[in-house]
C-alpha cells in the first residue's frame, strides 16, 4: 500500500471531475475514502466501487453543500465508518459565470454558502475527529490570482475567501499538529470545463504551457500536501494551472 495506508479521508464533491480524481488518488495511496455528492448518486457509487477494488474501504454520502446538517452528518458518517478522519478535502463547488450586473444577492449568498461557509462548517465538524498529523486541503482557483476575462467576479470572490480561511485555520490548528492548505487549479479538463469546449482555445492561450490541466494533476498536488512530503507545509497555496498566473 502507499504512503496513506491506514489513513482515512473525506472528499466533498467526489462523484466526478477533480473530486473523483482526488478520491481515487488517495485510495491508490492506501487511504480509506468517503466522498459526498449532491445529485450524481450512480456516479458516486461507481467511484466507490473503483476505490474498494483497490482494497480500501470507501463510502458515498449524499450531502448538498448548502445543507449544514447534511455536511455535519457526512463527517460523522465518515468518522464512524473509519474510526476518525485524518484528511479532509473541501472540493465541492460550482462555477457561476456571467455579467456582473446580472448577479443577484441570492446568487451571492448561494455561492458563498457553497464555497466558504461549507468549508468552515466541515472543518469545524471534522477537527474533533482528527488527531495530530491531520491534513485539511481546500480546492480554490487560479482566478484568485488573476482574472483574465470578465464574468468571473462572483466566483473569484468566493474562492478568495478560502485564502483567509486557510491562513487563519493554519494558525488555529497548527498547535494541534494539523496542517491546512489550498490548491488552486487552473483550466482543468472536466465536464464543467472540457478541454474541447468552445472557450478552451482561449483558455489555453492564457497559460505558459499552452495546455489544460488534467484532474490527476490536481490530485497529485493534494496527495503531496496530505502525504509525508507535506508535513511542514501549512497556510500555503499551491497553484496548478499550466502557468496561467505566471
TAFENTA-V173024 format. One record per helix or strand of 2 or more residues. SS is the DSSP state (@ for helix, = for strand). FROM is the first residue (numbers start at 0). TO is the last residue. If there is no record, write none. Layout:
ss->SS from->FROM to->TO
ss->SS from->FROM to->TO
//
This chain:
ss->= from->7 to->10
ss->@ from->16 to->27
ss->= from->31 to->36
ss->@ from->40 to->51
ss->= from->57 to->61
ss->@ from->67 to->81
ss->= from->86 to->89
ss->@ from->99 to->101
ss->@ from->104 to->128
ss->= from->134 to->138
ss->@ from->141 to->143
ss->@ from->152 to->173
ss->= from->178 to->184
ss->@ from->199 to->204
ss->@ from->214 to->225
ss->@ from->227 to->229
ss->= from->236 to->239
//
